[in-house]
Amino acid sequence: MSRADCTKHWTEKIYKQTEYLLQPNPIDHTGARIEEFLYEKLDMKAPSRVTNAELLGQYMEDAAKEFGPATPYGSTLMQVGDCERRLGAVEREFIHTSAISFLTPLRNFLEGDWRTISRERRLLENLRLDLDACKARVKKAKAVEAKAACDAAVGPDFQETRPRNYVLSASASALWTEEVEKAEQDLRLAQTEFDRQAEVTRLLLEGISSTHVNHLRCLHEFVEAQAAYYKQGHLHMLELQKELGRLPNAFALNSSHSAATPGASEAIDSPVETETLKIEEVQAPATGTRKAKVLYDYDAADSSELSLLADELITVYTVPGMDSDWLIGEKGNQKGKVPVTYLELLS
C-alpha cells in the first residue's frame, strides 16, 4: 500500500508541475482556466487559444506597419514578429501533444484508478473493524460461557445456596452457549467478506506496476514532444538570425550620419569606425583572442569583411571602439570583420 500511496503522491505533483510548465499563468485576465474548466465539465472541446508568443508576434507586425516596413526598425520588427508567430504555433502544438500523451493519462489515473483504489481500501478498513468487533464478541461470549459452565458444574449446596440459583446458572450456561455459536457464525461471515475484499484490494494494488509501465511510455512521448519543440524553436531562431544578417545595418547607418554632423570629427579618428577600415592595420591583441565555430555560410559585403563557411573554426577578437555586433576574424592569412550572430564562441 505504501507503493500505491507513493505513486499517487508523485503522480499528483508531476501532473500539477507539468500543468504549470505548459501554462505558466494558469489564470489570466481572460479567465482562461475557468473557461477550460467549464468546457471540461460540459464534455466539450475548448477552442484553440493564441499563445503569448503569437500575440507578441502580432503586436510586432502591427507596429512594423505603423513605423513603416521599409525602415530598418520596421523591417526587423516584421521579421522578428513572423518568427515569434511561428514559435507560438510550435509551442501550441507542443502543449496540445503533451496534454494528450502525458497529462491525460496522469489525470485518468488520479481521477479514475486511484479513486477506485481509495474506495476499496476504505471498504477493506471498515470490514477489518467489523471483523475485529466479531472477534471481540466471540472472545467475550466464550469467557462468560466458561464461567457459567463452571458455576453449573459445581452443583447446588442445599445448606448454603438456594436451589433456585443453581437452576438459573444452568439456564445461563445454555444461553451463553447459544450466544457463542451465533457470534462464531457472524465471525465466519465477517472473515469471508474481509478475505474477499482483501483479494480485490490486492489485485488493484498489483495494478500499480502496470500503471508505472503506462506512465513510462507516456513519459517517453512527452520527452520526444519536448525535444521536437525545442529543436523547431532553435531552427526558427537560426533562420531569424540569417534573415537579420541580410537586413541593412542600422547601427552603421547611424554611425555614418553622426560622423557627418559638426563636432563629431573626433569619432572618425578610430580606424575601426571609419567606412574605409584598413583590416591589415588591425593587430590581434596579446590576450583576449578566442576560437569560434561558424554556424552557417556568410558572404563578405566588402573587402573589410571576411567570408565564412559553415562548421569551420576561426580565431576572433575585438578592438576598442568596435560595434558589439561584429568581431575581427582570422583564418589562415585572411582577416576581416565577421558578424557575431553567425558564430558560436568556443573558448
ABEGO torsion letter per residue (X at the ends): XAAAAAAAAAAAAAAAAAAAAABABABBAAGAAAAAAAAAAAGBBBBBBBBAAAAAAAAAAAAAAAAEAABAAAAAAAAAAAAAAAAAAAAAAAAAAAAAAAAAAAAAAAABAAAAAAAAAAAAAAAAAAAAAAAAAAAAAAAAAAAAAAAAAAEBBAAABBAAAAAAAAAAAAAAAAAAAAAAAAAAAAAAAAAAAAAAAAAAAAAAAAAAAAAAAAAAAAAAAAAAAAAAAAAAAAAAAAAAAABBBAAAAAAAAAAABBGAAAAAABAAABABBBAAABBBBABGBBBBBBABBBBBABAABBBBBBGBBBBBBBBBGBBAABBBBBBEABBEBBBAAABBBAX
